[in-house]
Amino acid sequence: MTPTSWTDFRTAEPALADTVRRRFERYRHHVLATLRADGSPRLTGLEVDFWRDEPHLGMMPDSRKALDLRRDPRFCVHANPGPDAGMADGDVRISGRAVEVTDPDVLARFIDERKPPEPFHLFRVEPTEVVRVGLEDGDTLVISAWRPGRPLRTIRRGNDEGTLSQDL
């Protein structure tokens, strides 16, 4: 899949980008999925930092998740759903490629502005899919999915048979 930036996504779908960012900023800890060397999934917790309006993934040096991403940059990060079933902005996740930030000047600016525990790894997110799942009118499940170069796809599904509709 063609690499893209969060800016590309935000330009294409500003309302969805704002919703996703709000969901990630609501709680500090989220769940990251990476691929182990044998191809099996690894789930771990981490923080997502929207530094300079782009999501970044920070982690301890040589952590398993950092080593996974260095070997295979594909990931999925799921926003913390919170303590109850409310989820006013829905359930969101970002899938894509994690690109390690190695430029010393960029890292110095990040350290100066964010004051992370050092040492650390920092990865910039290149989204390949952004998904929001939520409720509309109390009982209609709405799934919105964005991929680079494609229009936003929305699927609505009610509790009754025959209530599936798609916006293509």
N, CA and C of each residue as an Amber inpcrd file, in Angstrom:
protein
   504
   0.8420000  -1.1760000   0.0000000   0.0000000   0.0000000   0.0000000
   0.8870000   1.2390000   0.0000000   0.4610000   2.2750000  -0.6980000
   1.2200000   3.5050000  -0.8130000   1.3010000   4.2010000   0.5360000
   2.5120000   4.6000000   0.9450000   2.6270000   5.3160000   2.2210000
   1.8450000   6.6320000   2.1690000   1.2870000   6.9930000   3.2820000
   0.5390000   8.2330000   3.3920000   0.8400000   8.8350000   4.7540000
   0.4740000  10.0500000   4.9310000   0.7120000  10.7160000   6.2140000
  -0.6170000  10.9960000   6.9030000  -0.5360000  11.3100000   8.1770000
  -1.7200000  11.7110000   8.9190000  -2.2980000  12.9790000   8.3000000
  -1.4310000  13.8540000   7.8000000  -1.8840000  15.0800000   7.1490000
  -2.7340000  14.7510000   5.9270000  -2.3200000  13.7450000   5.1460000
  -3.1200000  13.3130000   3.9940000  -4.5050000  12.8540000   4.4530000
  -4.5360000  12.0560000   5.5020000  -5.8090000  11.5580000   6.0360000
  -6.6550000  12.7180000   6.5360000  -6.0530000  13.5970000   7.3200000
  -6.7940000  14.7250000   7.8930000  -7.3460000  15.6450000   6.7950000
  -6.5840000  15.8010000   5.7260000  -7.0500000  16.6170000   4.6010000
  -8.2500000  15.9540000   3.9150000  -8.1740000  14.6330000   3.7460000
  -9.2540000  13.8980000   3.0740000 -10.5090000  13.7890000   3.9370000
 -10.3360000  13.5720000   5.2290000 -11.4730000  13.3230000   6.1300000
 -11.2890000  14.0700000   7.4540000 -11.4170000  15.3920000   7.4460000
 -11.1390000  16.1660000   8.6680000 -12.0410000  15.8300000   9.8540000
 -13.3080000  15.5720000   9.6200000 -14.2080000  15.2640000  10.7410000
 -13.8260000  13.9410000  11.3910000 -13.5560000  12.9250000  10.5890000
 -13.1500000  11.6330000  11.1400000 -11.8040000  11.7570000  11.8460000
 -10.8720000  12.4950000  11.2610000  -9.5580000  12.6830000  11.8910000
  -9.7050000  13.3310000  13.2670000 -10.5790000  14.3330000  13.3770000
 -10.8040000  14.9830000  14.6700000 -11.4140000  14.0170000  15.6820000
 -12.3690000  13.2170000  15.2360000 -13.0020000  12.2330000  16.1240000
 -11.9790000  11.2200000  16.6310000 -11.1540000  10.7200000  15.7290000
 -10.1400000   9.7250000  16.1030000  -9.1590000  10.3360000  17.1000000
  -8.6990000  11.5260000  16.8130000  -7.7600000  12.1770000  17.7290000
  -8.3850000  12.3690000  19.1100000  -9.6350000  12.8430000  19.1730000
 -10.3110000  13.0120000  20.4690000 -10.3600000  11.7070000  21.2500000
 -10.6600000  10.6060000  20.5620000 -10.7390000   9.3060000  21.2450000
  -9.3800000   8.9140000  21.8160000  -8.3140000   9.1240000  21.0540000
  -6.9880000   8.7770000  21.5680000  -6.5500000   9.7200000  22.6800000
  -6.9640000  10.9560000  22.6380000  -6.5500000  11.9040000  23.6700000
  -7.3770000  11.7910000  24.9480000  -8.4980000  11.0780000  24.8820000
  -9.3550000  10.9350000  26.0580000  -8.6650000  10.1270000  27.1650000
  -7.8830000   9.1140000  26.7850000  -7.1720000   8.2810000  27.7560000
  -5.7080000   8.2120000  27.3900000  -4.8940000   7.8950000  28.3570000
  -3.4390000   7.8790000  28.1370000  -2.9460000   6.5820000  27.5160000
  -3.4830000   5.4600000  27.9340000  -2.9670000   4.1570000  27.4980000
  -3.8950000   3.4880000  26.4880000  -3.2800000   2.8710000  25.4730000
  -4.0070000   2.2270000  24.3830000  -3.3840000   0.8620000  24.1120000
  -3.8940000   0.1310000  23.1260000  -3.3980000  -1.2200000  22.8360000
  -2.8050000  -1.2480000  21.4350000  -1.5510000  -1.6820000  21.3540000
  -0.8110000  -1.7710000  20.1020000  -0.6670000  -3.2300000  19.7020000
  -0.9440000  -3.5170000  18.4360000  -0.7070000  -4.8420000  17.8690000
   0.4720000  -4.7330000  16.9070000   1.4570000  -5.6140000  17.0960000
   2.6150000  -5.7190000  16.2060000   2.7310000  -7.1800000  15.7860000
   3.7020000  -7.4420000  14.9180000   3.9360000  -8.8160000  14.4710000
   5.2670000  -9.3180000  15.0170000   5.2270000 -10.4680000  15.6650000
   6.4450000 -11.1130000  16.1470000   7.2300000 -11.6650000  14.9620000
   8.4530000 -12.0760000  15.2000000   9.3100000 -12.6170000  14.1370000
   8.6720000 -13.8290000  13.4560000   7.8990000 -14.6210000  14.2130000
   7.2670000 -15.8070000  13.6150000   5.9310000 -15.4730000  12.9370000
   5.5440000 -14.1830000  12.9290000   4.3180000 -13.7650000  12.2720000
   3.0960000 -13.7200000  13.1740000   3.2180000 -14.2190000  14.3900000
   2.0700000 -14.1890000  15.2940000   1.9130000 -12.7810000  15.8830000
   0.7020000 -12.4400000  16.3000000   0.4670000 -11.0860000  16.8160000
   0.9830000 -10.9130000  18.2410000   1.3590000  -9.6770000  18.5510000
   1.7250000  -9.3000000  19.9160000   0.8790000  -8.0770000  20.2800000
   0.2040000  -8.1240000  21.4070000  -0.5500000  -6.9800000  21.9120000
   0.1610000  -6.4210000  23.1310000   0.3450000  -5.1060000  23.1390000
   0.9820000  -4.4420000  24.2720000   0.3530000  -3.0690000  24.4570000
   0.5300000  -2.5380000  25.6340000   0.0420000  -1.1950000  25.9060000
   1.0660000  -0.1510000  25.4980000   0.5790000   1.0330000  25.1770000
   1.4690000   2.1570000  24.9020000   0.6690000   3.4410000  24.8890000
   1.3910000   4.5610000  24.7890000   0.7760000   5.8810000  24.6770000
   0.8840000   6.3540000  23.2370000  -0.1390000   7.0370000  22.7790000
  -0.1410000   7.6620000  21.4520000  -0.0780000   9.1640000  21.6830000
   0.9110000   9.8080000  21.0870000   1.1390000  11.2370000  21.2820000
   0.9360000  11.9600000  19.9530000  -0.0510000  12.8560000  19.9070000
  -0.2840000  13.6510000  18.6990000   0.6320000  14.8740000  18.7490000
   1.9180000  14.6080000  18.5590000   2.9220000  15.6680000  18.5790000
   2.9400000  16.3640000  17.2240000   2.8520000  17.6750000  17.2610000
   2.8380000  18.4840000  16.0330000   1.7480000  18.0050000  15.0720000
   0.6260000  17.6330000  15.6590000  -0.5820000  17.2440000  14.9220000
  -0.4370000  15.9410000  14.1280000   0.5340000  15.1090000  14.4980000
   0.7160000  13.7930000  13.8560000   0.8260000  12.7570000  14.9740000
   0.1710000  11.6060000  14.8460000   0.3110000  10.5930000  15.8880000
   1.7050000   9.9720000  15.8780000   2.2610000   9.8270000  17.0720000
   3.5600000   9.2040000  17.2710000   3.4250000   8.1300000  18.3480000
   4.2150000   7.0900000  18.2140000   4.2320000   5.9940000  19.1750000
   5.5920000   6.0160000  19.8610000   5.5800000   6.1550000  21.1640000
   6.8180000   6.1500000  21.9260000   6.9170000   4.8850000  22.7500000
   8.1510000   4.3860000  22.9060000   8.3280000   3.1600000  23.6870000
   9.7310000   3.0530000  24.2540000   9.8670000   2.1920000  25.2370000
  11.1570000   1.9990000  25.8980000  12.1750000   1.4130000  24.9220000
  13.4550000   1.7010000  25.1750000  14.4940000   1.1920000  24.2780000
  14.5120000  -0.3330000  24.2520000  14.6130000  -0.8680000  23.0590000
  14.7190000  -2.3080000  22.8310000  13.5710000  -3.1150000  23.4330000
  12.4160000  -2.4660000  23.6000000  11.2340000  -3.2190000  24.0300000
  10.8320000  -4.1550000  22.9030000  10.0920000  -5.1930000  23.2320000
   9.6680000  -6.1510000  22.2030000   8.8850000  -5.4550000  21.0930000
   7.9950000  -4.5450000  21.4690000   7.1950000  -3.8680000  20.4530000
   8.0670000  -3.0050000  19.5410000   9.0710000  -2.3400000  20.1090000
   9.9870000  -1.5380000  19.2740000  10.7710000  -2.4340000  18.3220000
  11.2480000  -3.5620000  18.8220000  11.9900000  -4.4950000  17.9630000
  11.0770000  -5.0790000  16.8860000   9.8240000  -5.3760000  17.2550000
   8.8570000  -5.8410000  16.2490000   8.7140000  -4.8070000  15.1290000
   8.5240000  -3.5310000  15.5030000   8.2970000  -2.4840000  14.5070000
   9.5440000  -2.2080000  13.6650000  10.7070000  -2.3570000  14.2570000
  11.9350000  -2.1860000  13.4710000  12.0550000  -3.2790000  12.4080000
  11.6190000  -4.4710000  12.7570000  11.7080000  -5.6060000  11.8250000
  10.5750000  -5.5720000  10.7970000   9.3780000  -5.2720000  11.2460000
   8.1910000  -5.2270000  10.3770000   7.3380000  -4.0530000  10.8660000
   7.2880000  -2.9650000  10.1100000   6.6440000  -1.7440000  10.6060000
   5.1190000  -1.7710000  10.6460000   4.4860000  -2.8640000  10.2410000
   3.0160000  -2.9040000  10.2530000   2.5030000  -2.9860000  11.6870000
   1.4320000  -2.2470000  11.9400000   0.8600000  -2.2050000  13.2800000
  -0.6270000  -1.8760000  13.2020000  -1.2850000  -2.0390000  14.3240000
  -2.6350000  -1.5230000  14.5260000  -2.6780000  -1.0340000  15.9670000
  -3.2220000   0.1470000  16.1780000  -3.3690000   0.6620000  17.5430000
  -4.8440000   0.9690000  17.7600000  -5.3550000   0.4670000  18.8760000
  -6.7600000   0.5790000  19.2300000  -6.8800000   1.5230000  20.4150000
  -7.7540000   2.5240000  20.2950000  -7.9420000   3.4780000  21.3830000
  -8.5910000   2.7970000  22.5820000  -8.1490000   3.1830000  23.7470000
  -8.7050000   2.6960000  24.9960000 -10.2140000   2.9620000  25.0000000
 -11.0320000   1.9140000  25.1770000 -12.4830000   2.1190000  25.1440000
 -13.0320000   2.8120000  26.3840000 -12.2450000   2.8970000  27.4440000
 -12.6970000   3.5860000  28.6430000 -13.3420000   2.6690000  29.6520000
 -13.8030000   3.2500000  30.7560000 -14.2890000   2.4530000  31.8800000
 -15.7050000   1.9190000  31.7370000 -16.4440000   2.3840000  30.7280000
 -17.8380000   1.9350000  30.6150000 -18.1950000   1.7770000  29.1370000
 -19.4620000   1.6060000  28.8640000 -19.9060000   1.3670000  27.4880000
 -20.2870000   2.6530000  26.7660000 -20.0190000   3.8170000  27.3340000
 -20.4380000   5.0770000  26.7470000 -19.8300000   5.3870000  25.3960000
 -18.5510000   5.4450000  25.3060000 -17.7880000   5.7240000  24.0820000
 -18.4820000   6.7370000  23.1720000 -18.6190000   7.9650000  23.6420000
 -19.3450000   8.9990000  22.9010000 -18.8190000   9.1950000  21.4780000
 -17.5260000   9.0800000  21.2760000 -16.9650000   9.2630000  19.9350000
 -16.7260000   7.9360000  19.2320000 -17.2590000   6.8640000  19.7720000
 -17.1230000   5.5580000  19.1410000 -15.8370000   4.8430000  19.4960000
 -15.6320000   3.7430000  18.8160000 -14.4850000   2.8600000  18.9930000
 -13.5790000   3.1070000  17.7900000 -12.3050000   3.4480000  18.0010000
 -11.4470000   3.7990000  16.8680000 -10.1450000   3.0220000  16.8830000
  -9.6020000   2.8590000  15.6630000  -8.2870000   2.2270000  15.5290000
  -7.5930000   2.7740000  14.2880000  -6.2710000   2.7410000  14.3490000
  -5.4310000   3.1660000  13.2370000  -4.5240000   1.9920000  12.8960000
  -4.4800000   1.6190000  11.6280000  -3.5420000   0.6080000  11.1440000
  -2.5930000   1.2950000  10.1790000  -1.3950000   0.7580000  10.0560000
  -0.4670000   1.3530000   9.1090000   0.9550000   0.8850000   9.3010000
   1.8500000   1.8120000   8.9750000   3.2860000   1.5790000   9.1110000
   3.8270000   2.5460000  10.1560000   4.6970000   2.0390000  11.0060000
   5.3640000   2.8670000  12.0000000   6.7800000   3.1410000  11.5020000
   7.0900000   4.4080000  11.2740000   8.3920000   4.8040000  10.7490000
   9.2110000   5.3890000  11.8910000  10.3330000   4.7520000  12.1960000
  11.1400000   5.2280000  13.3230000  11.7360000   6.5950000  13.0200000
  11.6250000   7.4750000  13.9900000  12.2030000   8.8110000  13.8840000
  13.6460000   8.7080000  14.3690000  14.5840000   8.9920000  13.4770000
  16.0130000   8.8900000  13.8220000  16.7610000  10.2040000  13.6510000
  16.1220000  11.1870000  13.0370000  16.7730000  12.4790000  12.8260000
  17.0490000  13.1290000  14.1870000  18.3260000  13.3960000  14.4980000
  18.6670000  13.9550000  15.8130000  17.9910000  15.2900000  16.1130000
  17.8030000  16.1340000  15.0910000  17.1480000  17.4250000  15.3110000
  15.6810000  17.2490000  15.6650000  15.0110000  16.3350000  14.9840000
  13.5980000  16.0730000  15.2730000  13.4640000  15.4700000  16.6720000
  14.3240000  14.5200000  16.9880000  14.2790000  13.9140000  18.3250000
  14.5510000  14.9580000  19.4100000  15.4910000  15.8620000  19.1600000
  15.8010000  16.9120000  20.1380000  14.5920000  17.8150000  20.3600000
  13.8740000  18.1600000  19.3000000  12.6620000  18.9830000  19.4420000
  11.5910000  18.2270000  20.2300000  11.4410000  16.9330000  19.9320000
  10.4620000  16.1290000  20.6630000  10.8190000  16.1030000  22.1530000
  12.0660000  15.8540000  22.4560000  12.5210000  15.8060000  23.8620000
  12.2850000  17.1480000  24.5390000  12.6260000  18.2260000  23.8520000
  12.4650000  19.5660000  24.4170000  11.0040000  19.8750000  24.7090000
  10.1060000  19.4710000  23.8030000   8.6860000  19.7970000  23.9480000
   7.9120000  18.8200000  24.8250000   8.2700000  17.5400000  24.7990000
   7.4710000  16.5160000  25.4770000   8.1080000  15.9640000  26.7550000
   9.3870000  16.1070000  26.9020000  10.1070000  15.6310000  28.1010000
   9.8600000  14.1490000  28.3950000  10.0700000  13.2610000  27.4030000
   9.8400000  11.8250000  27.6520000  10.9650000  11.2340000  28.5010000
  10.7110000  10.1020000  29.1610000  11.8010000   9.4060000  29.8350000
  12.7910000   8.9300000  28.7720000  14.0520000   9.1070000  29.0550000
  15.0780000   8.7180000  28.0750000  15.8550000   7.5290000  28.5940000
  16.4040000   6.7390000  27.6850000  16.2660000   6.7380000  26.2330000
  14.9000000   6.1810000  25.8220000  14.5830000   6.3220000  24.5420000
  13.2910000   5.8620000  24.0350000  13.3760000   5.6920000  22.5200000
  12.3840000   4.9880000  21.9790000  12.1860000   4.9040000  20.5320000
  10.9600000   5.7520000  20.2220000  10.9850000   6.4210000  19.0660000
   9.8460000   7.2080000  18.6280000   9.5260000   6.8160000  17.1900000
   8.2620000   6.5150000  16.9450000   7.7970000   6.1170000  15.6160000
   6.6920000   7.0600000  15.1670000   6.7730000   7.4980000  13.9280000
   5.7340000   8.3130000  13.2940000   4.7680000   7.3700000  12.5820000
   3.4980000   7.6970000  12.6210000   2.4550000   6.8480000  12.0440000
   2.2020000   7.2230000  10.5860000   2.2320000   6.2240000   9.7060000
   1.7670000   6.3610000   8.3230000   0.5240000   5.4900000   8.2020000
  -0.6700000   6.0930000   8.2660000  -1.8920000   5.2840000   8.2770000
  -2.1910000   4.6340000   6.9280000  -2.6100000   3.3770000   6.9960000
  -3.1070000   2.6700000   5.8130000  -4.5920000   2.3550000   5.9610000
  -5.1090000   2.5140000   7.1760000  -6.5380000   2.3610000   7.4180000
  -6.8760000   3.0230000   8.7460000  -7.9770000   3.7610000   8.7550000
  -8.4960000   4.3660000   9.9820000  -9.9620000   3.9830000  10.0540000
 -10.3700000   3.4260000  11.2070000 -11.7390000   2.9170000  11.3460000
 -12.3730000   3.4780000  12.6180000 -13.6430000   3.8510000  12.4850000
 -14.4520000   4.2470000  13.6350000 -15.7170000   3.4060000  13.6090000
 -16.0720000   2.8540000  14.7570000 -17.3190000   2.1090000  14.9070000
 -18.0990000   2.7950000  16.0230000 -19.3360000   3.1540000  15.7340000
 -20.1420000   3.8280000  16.7360000 -21.6210000   3.5820000  16.5200000
 -22.4180000   4.1630000  17.3930000 -23.8720000   4.0480000  17.2940000
 -24.4660000   5.3610000  16.8160000 -25.5110000   5.2240000  16.0120000
 -26.2540000   6.3710000  15.5160000 -27.7090000   6.1540000  15.9020000
 -28.3460000   7.1620000  16.4160000 -29.7560000   7.0660000  16.8300000
 -29.9830000   5.9360000  17.8280000 -28.9660000   5.6130000  18.6110000
 -29.1090000   4.6480000  19.6850000 -29.0670000   3.1850000  19.3190000
 -29.4020000   2.8210000  18.0680000 -29.4440000   1.3890000  17.7540000
 -28.8840000   1.0200000  16.3860000 -28.3380000   1.9730000  15.6620000
 -27.7570000   1.6710000  14.3560000 -26.2390000   1.6970000  14.4670000
 -25.6200000   0.5710000  14.1810000 -24.1640000   0.4740000  14.1950000
 -23.6310000   1.1330000  12.9230000 -22.6860000   2.0450000  13.0730000
 -22.1090000   2.7560000  11.9260000 -20.6090000   2.5010000  11.9170000
 -20.1260000   1.9410000  10.8160000 -18.7050000   1.6510000  10.6450000
 -18.1980000   2.5580000   9.5290000 -17.2320000   3.4020000   9.8480000
 -16.6030000   4.2770000   8.8650000 -15.1570000   3.8450000   8.7150000
 -14.7350000   3.6040000   7.4750000 -13.3680000   3.1440000   7.2190000
 -12.7460000   3.9730000   6.1050000 -11.5430000   4.4620000   6.3530000
 -10.7940000   5.2440000   5.3680000  -9.5090000   4.5100000   5.0060000
  -9.1980000   4.5150000   3.7360000  -7.9180000   3.9990000   3.2280000
  -7.3790000   5.0070000   2.2260000  -6.0640000   5.1320000   2.1200000
  -5.4920000   6.1090000   1.1870000  -5.9820000   5.8950000  -0.2390000
  -6.3110000   7.0000000  -0.8910000  -6.7080000   6.9400000  -2.2880000
  -8.1220000   6.4500000  -2.5360000  -8.8650000   6.2020000  -1.4690000
 -10.2470000   5.7190000  -1.6150000 -11.1750000   6.6460000  -0.8540000
 -12.4310000   6.7260000  -1.2950000 -13.3770000   7.5260000  -0.5190000
 -13.7020000   6.8310000   0.8030000 -14.1690000   7.6160000   1.7470000
 -14.6080000   7.0670000   3.0250000 -15.7360000   6.0790000   2.7770000
 -15.6430000   4.9240000   3.3770000 -16.6820000   3.8970000   3.2450000
 -17.4470000   3.8360000   4.5620000 -18.7620000   3.9070000   4.4750000
 -19.5960000   3.8750000   5.6690000 -20.6270000   2.7700000   5.5230000
 -20.7320000   1.9590000   6.5600000 -21.7190000   0.8770000   6.5990000
 -22.6000000   1.1150000   7.8190000 -23.8990000   1.0550000   7.6240000
 -24.8640000   1.1980000   8.7210000 -25.6140000  -0.1150000   8.8630000
 -25.7580000  -0.5420000  10.1040000 -26.4300000  -1.8240000  10.3410000
 -27.2910000  -1.7140000  11.5850000 -28.5750000  -2.0150000  11.4200000
 -29.4900000  -1.9930000  12.5510000 -29.6110000  -3.3760000  13.1670000
 -30.4250000  -3.4730000  14.1950000 -30.6180000  -4.7610000  14.8620000
 -31.5820000  -5.6720000  14.1220000 -32.3360000  -5.1110000  13.1820000
 -33.2930000  -5.9170000  12.4250000 -32.6450000  -6.4660000  11.1670000
 -33.1070000  -7.6500000  10.7280000 -32.6190000  -8.1920000   9.4590000
 -32.9440000  -7.2320000   8.3300000 -32.0460000  -7.1770000   7.3630000
 -32.2890000  -6.3510000   6.2000000 -32.0110000  -4.8700000   6.3990000
 -31.3230000  -4.4960000   7.4740000 -31.0690000  -3.0880000   7.7100000
 -29.6380000  -2.6850000   7.4030000 -28.9380000  -3.4740000   6.6160000
 -27.5650000  -3.1570000   6.2350000 -27.5850000  -2.1960000   5.0460000
 -26.8550000  -1.0990000   5.1670000 -26.7170000  -0.1820000   4.0290000
 -25.2650000   0.2680000   3.9640000 -24.8090000   0.5440000   2.7420000
 -23.4290000   0.9660000   2.5420000 -23.3920000   2.2250000   1.7090000
 -22.5110000   3.1450000   2.1000000 -22.1970000   4.3150000   1.2830000
 -20.8570000   3.9910000   0.6250000 -20.8580000   3.9050000  -0.6670000
 -19.6090000   3.5530000  -1.3530000 -19.0090000   4.7320000  -2.0050000
